[in-house]
Amino acid sequence: MKFEIPKPLQAEHHELHARLVRATKEPGAVGAAAREVARLLHPHFVREEAFALPPLALLSELARGGVTADMAAVLPMTRRLNAELPTMLAEHRQIVDALEALRGAARAAGLLEHERFAEALVLHAQTEELVLYPAAILIGEHVERSLNEAAAAL
């Protein structure tokens, strides 16, 4: 079974990336701060897209009904997310610190677009921490528990 990151999350990541690319092209302190955000953010996004966000593909299906055996393929991703969650959160702290520097540089330069981008990305990180990562972990726990209960009932 393939787990495709939900389209709205894909679109949000693409939009955030495009806004970051624009900011990296600014001269001076704003561009330098944006490039530091990009340096920190790129490997983090790659990791998220590898194992943190794909499990969310099951959320709607699980809300509508039962668990199928092929959903077990999500378990390595959710286990990895659970194991690497402290690292993911530490990366967020580094990224947010870099975003605060970008926000300050953008404010000083009068570049509202980049200031608003930094604020939006901080909010995105909070959404991941408070909603998306926990939901992905719970998906794995639910799938595993359901499959274990089904196997025990046989």
Rosetta constraint file for C-alpha pairs under 8 A:
AtomPair CA 1 CA 70 HARMONIC 6.00 0.50
AtomPair CA 1 CA 71 HARMONIC 6.87 0.50
AtomPair CA 1 CA 73 HARMONIC 6.64 0.50
AtomPair CA 3 CA 54 HARMONIC 5.12 0.50
AtomPair CA 3 CA 55 HARMONIC 6.28 0.50
AtomPair CA 3 CA 56 HARMONIC 7.95 0.50
AtomPair CA 3 CA 57 HARMONIC 5.61 0.50
AtomPair CA 3 CA 58 HARMONIC 7.45 0.50
AtomPair CA 3 CA 74 HARMONIC 7.62 0.50
AtomPair CA 4 CA 54 HARMONIC 5.38 0.50
AtomPair CA 4 CA 55 HARMONIC 7.97 0.50
AtomPair CA 4 CA 57 HARMONIC 5.76 0.50
AtomPair CA 5 CA 9 HARMONIC 6.74 0.50
AtomPair CA 5 CA 10 HARMONIC 6.40 0.50
AtomPair CA 5 CA 49 HARMONIC 7.41 0.50
AtomPair CA 5 CA 53 HARMONIC 5.71 0.50
AtomPair CA 5 CA 54 HARMONIC 4.46 0.50
AtomPair CA 5 CA 55 HARMONIC 7.43 0.50
AtomPair CA 5 CA 56 HARMONIC 6.56 0.50
AtomPair CA 5 CA 57 HARMONIC 5.67 0.50
AtomPair CA 6 CA 10 HARMONIC 6.39 0.50
AtomPair CA 6 CA 54 HARMONIC 7.54 0.50
AtomPair CA 6 CA 56 HARMONIC 6.84 0.50
AtomPair CA 6 CA 57 HARMONIC 5.64 0.50
AtomPair CA 7 CA 11 HARMONIC 6.05 0.50
AtomPair CA 8 CA 12 HARMONIC 6.13 0.50
AtomPair CA 9 CA 13 HARMONIC 6.17 0.50
AtomPair CA 10 CA 14 HARMONIC 6.20 0.50
AtomPair CA 11 CA 15 HARMONIC 6.08 0.50
AtomPair CA 12 CA 16 HARMONIC 6.09 0.50
AtomPair CA 13 CA 17 HARMONIC 6.06 0.50
AtomPair CA 14 CA 18 HARMONIC 6.14 0.50
AtomPair CA 15 CA 19 HARMONIC 6.21 0.50
AtomPair CA 16 CA 20 HARMONIC 6.14 0.50
AtomPair CA 16 CA 117 HARMONIC 7.65 0.50
AtomPair CA 16 CA 121 HARMONIC 7.11 0.50
AtomPair CA 17 CA 21 HARMONIC 6.18 0.50
AtomPair CA 18 CA 22 HARMONIC 6.41 0.50
AtomPair CA 19 CA 23 HARMONIC 6.38 0.50
AtomPair CA 19 CA 114 HARMONIC 7.84 0.50
AtomPair CA 19 CA 117 HARMONIC 6.83 0.50
AtomPair CA 20 CA 24 HARMONIC 6.21 0.50
AtomPair CA 20 CA 34 HARMONIC 6.61 0.50
AtomPair CA 20 CA 38 HARMONIC 7.03 0.50
AtomPair CA 20 CA 117 HARMONIC 7.66 0.50
AtomPair CA 21 CA 25 HARMONIC 6.68 0.50
AtomPair CA 22 CA 26 HARMONIC 7.19 0.50
AtomPair CA 23 CA 30 HARMONIC 6.98 0.50
AtomPair CA 23 CA 31 HARMONIC 5.83 0.50
AtomPair CA 23 CA 34 HARMONIC 5.69 0.50
AtomPair CA 23 CA 114 HARMONIC 6.24 0.50
AtomPair CA 24 CA 30 HARMONIC 7.44 0.50
AtomPair CA 24 CA 31 HARMONIC 4.44 0.50
AtomPair CA 24 CA 32 HARMONIC 6.88 0.50
AtomPair CA 24 CA 33 HARMONIC 7.76 0.50
AtomPair CA 24 CA 34 HARMONIC 4.88 0.50
AtomPair CA 24 CA 35 HARMONIC 5.22 0.50
AtomPair CA 24 CA 38 HARMONIC 7.92 0.50
AtomPair CA 25 CA 31 HARMONIC 5.71 0.50
AtomPair CA 26 CA 30 HARMONIC 6.02 0.50
AtomPair CA 26 CA 31 HARMONIC 4.37 0.50
AtomPair CA 27 CA 31 HARMONIC 5.19 0.50
AtomPair CA 27 CA 32 HARMONIC 7.57 0.50
AtomPair CA 28 CA 32 HARMONIC 6.26 0.50
AtomPair CA 29 CA 33 HARMONIC 5.96 0.50
AtomPair CA 29 CA 105 HARMONIC 5.96 0.50
AtomPair CA 30 CA 34 HARMONIC 6.08 0.50
AtomPair CA 30 CA 102 HARMONIC 6.02 0.50
AtomPair CA 30 CA 105 HARMONIC 5.24 0.50
AtomPair CA 30 CA 106 HARMONIC 5.64 0.50
AtomPair CA 30 CA 109 HARMONIC 7.60 0.50
AtomPair CA 31 CA 35 HARMONIC 6.08 0.50
AtomPair CA 32 CA 36 HARMONIC 6.39 0.50
AtomPair CA 33 CA 37 HARMONIC 6.40 0.50
AtomPair CA 33 CA 98 HARMONIC 6.87 0.50
AtomPair CA 33 CA 99 HARMONIC 7.71 0.50
AtomPair CA 33 CA 101 HARMONIC 6.31 0.50
AtomPair CA 33 CA 102 HARMONIC 4.94 0.50
AtomPair CA 33 CA 105 HARMONIC 7.39 0.50
AtomPair CA 34 CA 38 HARMONIC 6.19 0.50
AtomPair CA 34 CA 99 HARMONIC 7.75 0.50
AtomPair CA 34 CA 102 HARMONIC 5.99 0.50
AtomPair CA 35 CA 39 HARMONIC 6.11 0.50
AtomPair CA 36 CA 40 HARMONIC 6.38 0.50
AtomPair CA 36 CA 98 HARMONIC 6.66 0.50
AtomPair CA 37 CA 41 HARMONIC 5.81 0.50
AtomPair CA 37 CA 95 HARMONIC 6.14 0.50
AtomPair CA 37 CA 98 HARMONIC 5.51 0.50
AtomPair CA 37 CA 99 HARMONIC 6.35 0.50
AtomPair CA 37 CA 102 HARMONIC 7.86 0.50
AtomPair CA 38 CA 42 HARMONIC 5.79 0.50
AtomPair CA 39 CA 43 HARMONIC 7.70 0.50
AtomPair CA 40 CA 44 HARMONIC 6.91 0.50
AtomPair CA 40 CA 91 HARMONIC 7.66 0.50
AtomPair CA 40 CA 94 HARMONIC 7.48 0.50
AtomPair CA 40 CA 95 HARMONIC 6.11 0.50
AtomPair CA 41 CA 45 HARMONIC 6.06 0.50
AtomPair CA 41 CA 95 HARMONIC 6.54 0.50
AtomPair CA 42 CA 46 HARMONIC 6.30 0.50
AtomPair CA 43 CA 47 HARMONIC 6.28 0.50
AtomPair CA 44 CA 48 HARMONIC 6.19 0.50
AtomPair CA 44 CA 88 HARMONIC 7.48 0.50
AtomPair CA 44 CA 91 HARMONIC 7.13 0.50
AtomPair CA 45 CA 49 HARMONIC 6.06 0.50
AtomPair CA 46 CA 50 HARMONIC 6.17 0.50
AtomPair CA 47 CA 51 HARMONIC 6.37 0.50
AtomPair CA 47 CA 52 HARMONIC 7.15 0.50
AtomPair CA 48 CA 52 HARMONIC 4.55 0.50
AtomPair CA 48 CA 53 HARMONIC 5.77 0.50
AtomPair CA 49 CA 53 HARMONIC 5.60 0.50
AtomPair CA 49 CA 54 HARMONIC 6.63 0.50
AtomPair CA 50 CA 54 HARMONIC 7.13 0.50
AtomPair CA 50 CA 77 HARMONIC 7.90 0.50
AtomPair CA 51 CA 55 HARMONIC 7.31 0.50
AtomPair CA 51 CA 77 HARMONIC 4.70 0.50
AtomPair CA 51 CA 78 HARMONIC 6.91 0.50
AtomPair CA 51 CA 80 HARMONIC 7.04 0.50
AtomPair CA 51 CA 81 HARMONIC 6.42 0.50
AtomPair CA 52 CA 77 HARMONIC 6.85 0.50
AtomPair CA 52 CA 78 HARMONIC 7.00 0.50
AtomPair CA 52 CA 81 HARMONIC 5.69 0.50
AtomPair CA 52 CA 133 HARMONIC 6.46 0.50
AtomPair CA 52 CA 136 HARMONIC 6.70 0.50
AtomPair CA 53 CA 57 HARMONIC 7.83 0.50
AtomPair CA 53 CA 132 HARMONIC 7.36 0.50
AtomPair CA 53 CA 133 HARMONIC 7.59 0.50
AtomPair CA 53 CA 136 HARMONIC 6.98 0.50
AtomPair CA 55 CA 59 HARMONIC 7.63 0.50
AtomPair CA 55 CA 74 HARMONIC 6.04 0.50
AtomPair CA 55 CA 77 HARMONIC 7.14 0.50
AtomPair CA 55 CA 78 HARMONIC 6.95 0.50
AtomPair CA 55 CA 136 HARMONIC 5.49 0.50
AtomPair CA 55 CA 139 HARMONIC 6.96 0.50
AtomPair CA 55 CA 140 HARMONIC 7.62 0.50
AtomPair CA 56 CA 132 HARMONIC 7.67 0.50
AtomPair CA 56 CA 135 HARMONIC 7.24 0.50
AtomPair CA 56 CA 136 HARMONIC 5.65 0.50
AtomPair CA 56 CA 139 HARMONIC 7.51 0.50
AtomPair CA 58 CA 62 HARMONIC 5.94 0.50
AtomPair CA 58 CA 139 HARMONIC 7.47 0.50
AtomPair CA 59 CA 63 HARMONIC 6.18 0.50
AtomPair CA 59 CA 139 HARMONIC 7.00 0.50
AtomPair CA 60 CA 64 HARMONIC 6.37 0.50
AtomPair CA 61 CA 65 HARMONIC 6.40 0.50
AtomPair CA 61 CA 66 HARMONIC 7.90 0.50
AtomPair CA 62 CA 66 HARMONIC 6.02 0.50
AtomPair CA 62 CA 67 HARMONIC 6.59 0.50
AtomPair CA 67 CA 71 HARMONIC 6.77 0.50
AtomPair CA 67 CA 143 HARMONIC 6.22 0.50
AtomPair CA 67 CA 146 HARMONIC 6.58 0.50
AtomPair CA 67 CA 147 HARMONIC 7.18 0.50
AtomPair CA 68 CA 72 HARMONIC 7.79 0.50
AtomPair CA 68 CA 147 HARMONIC 7.79 0.50
AtomPair CA 69 CA 147 HARMONIC 6.96 0.50
AtomPair CA 71 CA 75 HARMONIC 7.90 0.50
AtomPair CA 71 CA 143 HARMONIC 6.89 0.50
AtomPair CA 72 CA 143 HARMONIC 6.72 0.50
AtomPair CA 72 CA 144 HARMONIC 7.01 0.50
AtomPair CA 72 CA 147 HARMONIC 7.81 0.50
AtomPair CA 74 CA 78 HARMONIC 6.41 0.50
AtomPair CA 74 CA 140 HARMONIC 6.64 0.50
AtomPair CA 75 CA 79 HARMONIC 5.90 0.50
AtomPair CA 75 CA 140 HARMONIC 5.49 0.50
AtomPair CA 75 CA 143 HARMONIC 7.79 0.50
AtomPair CA 75 CA 144 HARMONIC 7.25 0.50
AtomPair CA 76 CA 80 HARMONIC 6.03 0.50
AtomPair CA 77 CA 81 HARMONIC 6.15 0.50
AtomPair CA 78 CA 82 HARMONIC 6.09 0.50
AtomPair CA 78 CA 136 HARMONIC 6.34 0.50
AtomPair CA 78 CA 137 HARMONIC 5.32 0.50
AtomPair CA 78 CA 139 HARMONIC 7.65 0.50
AtomPair CA 78 CA 140 HARMONIC 5.31 0.50
AtomPair CA 79 CA 83 HARMONIC 6.13 0.50
AtomPair CA 79 CA 137 HARMONIC 7.47 0.50
AtomPair CA 79 CA 140 HARMONIC 7.34 0.50
AtomPair CA 80 CA 84 HARMONIC 5.92 0.50
AtomPair CA 81 CA 85 HARMONIC 5.54 0.50
AtomPair CA 81 CA 133 HARMONIC 7.67 0.50
AtomPair CA 81 CA 137 HARMONIC 7.02 0.50
AtomPair CA 82 CA 137 HARMONIC 6.33 0.50
AtomPair CA 84 CA 88 HARMONIC 6.20 0.50
AtomPair CA 85 CA 89 HARMONIC 6.09 0.50
AtomPair CA 86 CA 90 HARMONIC 6.14 0.50
AtomPair CA 87 CA 91 HARMONIC 6.13 0.50
AtomPair CA 88 CA 92 HARMONIC 6.32 0.50
AtomPair CA 89 CA 93 HARMONIC 6.41 0.50
AtomPair CA 89 CA 129 HARMONIC 7.30 0.50
AtomPair CA 90 CA 94 HARMONIC 6.50 0.50
AtomPair CA 91 CA 95 HARMONIC 6.11 0.50
AtomPair CA 92 CA 96 HARMONIC 5.92 0.50
AtomPair CA 92 CA 125 HARMONIC 6.56 0.50
AtomPair CA 93 CA 97 HARMONIC 6.15 0.50
AtomPair CA 94 CA 98 HARMONIC 6.30 0.50
AtomPair CA 95 CA 99 HARMONIC 6.07 0.50
AtomPair CA 96 CA 100 HARMONIC 6.12 0.50
AtomPair CA 96 CA 122 HARMONIC 5.97 0.50
AtomPair CA 96 CA 125 HARMONIC 7.99 0.50
AtomPair CA 97 CA 101 HARMONIC 6.52 0.50
AtomPair CA 98 CA 102 HARMONIC 6.30 0.50
AtomPair CA 99 CA 103 HARMONIC 5.96 0.50
AtomPair CA 99 CA 118 HARMONIC 5.34 0.50
AtomPair CA 99 CA 119 HARMONIC 7.70 0.50
AtomPair CA 99 CA 121 HARMONIC 7.74 0.50
AtomPair CA 99 CA 122 HARMONIC 7.17 0.50
AtomPair CA 100 CA 104 HARMONIC 6.13 0.50
AtomPair CA 100 CA 118 HARMONIC 7.11 0.50
AtomPair CA 101 CA 105 HARMONIC 6.15 0.50
AtomPair CA 102 CA 106 HARMONIC 5.95 0.50
AtomPair CA 102 CA 114 HARMONIC 7.66 0.50
AtomPair CA 102 CA 115 HARMONIC 7.10 0.50
AtomPair CA 102 CA 118 HARMONIC 6.61 0.50
AtomPair CA 103 CA 107 HARMONIC 6.05 0.50
AtomPair CA 103 CA 114 HARMONIC 6.94 0.50
AtomPair CA 103 CA 115 HARMONIC 4.57 0.50
AtomPair CA 103 CA 116 HARMONIC 7.67 0.50
AtomPair CA 103 CA 118 HARMONIC 5.58 0.50
AtomPair CA 103 CA 119 HARMONIC 7.27 0.50
AtomPair CA 104 CA 108 HARMONIC 6.14 0.50
AtomPair CA 104 CA 115 HARMONIC 7.42 0.50
AtomPair CA 105 CA 109 HARMONIC 6.16 0.50
AtomPair CA 106 CA 110 HARMONIC 5.99 0.50
AtomPair CA 106 CA 111 HARMONIC 4.93 0.50
AtomPair CA 106 CA 112 HARMONIC 6.65 0.50
AtomPair CA 106 CA 114 HARMONIC 5.82 0.50
AtomPair CA 106 CA 115 HARMONIC 5.20 0.50
AtomPair CA 107 CA 111 HARMONIC 6.02 0.50
AtomPair CA 107 CA 112 HARMONIC 6.55 0.50
AtomPair CA 107 CA 115 HARMONIC 6.04 0.50
AtomPair CA 111 CA 115 HARMONIC 6.43 0.50
AtomPair CA 112 CA 116 HARMONIC 6.00 0.50
AtomPair CA 113 CA 117 HARMONIC 6.21 0.50
AtomPair CA 114 CA 118 HARMONIC 6.23 0.50
AtomPair CA 115 CA 119 HARMONIC 6.46 0.50
AtomPair CA 116 CA 120 HARMONIC 6.10 0.50
AtomPair CA 117 CA 121 HARMONIC 6.18 0.50
AtomPair CA 118 CA 122 HARMONIC 6.28 0.50
AtomPair CA 119 CA 123 HARMONIC 6.33 0.50
AtomPair CA 120 CA 124 HARMONIC 6.15 0.50
AtomPair CA 121 CA 125 HARMONIC 6.23 0.50
AtomPair CA 122 CA 126 HARMONIC 6.40 0.50
AtomPair CA 123 CA 127 HARMONIC 6.23 0.50
AtomPair CA 124 CA 128 HARMONIC 6.32 0.50
AtomPair CA 125 CA 129 HARMONIC 6.24 0.50
AtomPair CA 126 CA 130 HARMONIC 5.93 0.50
AtomPair CA 127 CA 131 HARMONIC 5.42 0.50
AtomPair CA 127 CA 132 HARMONIC 6.47 0.50
AtomPair CA 128 CA 132 HARMONIC 4.51 0.50
AtomPair CA 128 CA 133 HARMONIC 5.54 0.50
AtomPair CA 129 CA 133 HARMONIC 5.71 0.50
AtomPair CA 129 CA 134 HARMONIC 7.16 0.50
AtomPair CA 130 CA 134 HARMONIC 6.68 0.50
AtomPair CA 131 CA 135 HARMONIC 5.94 0.50
AtomPair CA 132 CA 136 HARMONIC 6.15 0.50
AtomPair CA 133 CA 137 HARMONIC 6.28 0.50
AtomPair CA 134 CA 138 HARMONIC 6.09 0.50
AtomPair CA 135 CA 139 HARMONIC 6.09 0.50
AtomPair CA 136 CA 140 HARMONIC 6.52 0.50
AtomPair CA 137 CA 141 HARMONIC 6.34 0.50
AtomPair CA 138 CA 142 HARMONIC 5.94 0.50
AtomPair CA 139 CA 143 HARMONIC 6.08 0.50
AtomPair CA 140 CA 144 HARMONIC 6.02 0.50
AtomPair CA 141 CA 145 HARMONIC 6.00 0.50
AtomPair CA 142 CA 146 HARMONIC 5.97 0.50
AtomPair CA 143 CA 147 HARMONIC 6.07 0.50
AtomPair CA 144 CA 148 HARMONIC 6.08 0.50
AtomPair CA 145 CA 149 HARMONIC 6.10 0.50
AtomPair CA 146 CA 150 HARMONIC 6.14 0.50
AtomPair CA 147 CA 151 HARMONIC 6.12 0.50
AtomPair CA 148 CA 152 HARMONIC 6.10 0.50
AtomPair CA 149 CA 153 HARMONIC 6.19 0.50
AtomPair CA 150 CA 154 HARMONIC 6.70 0.50
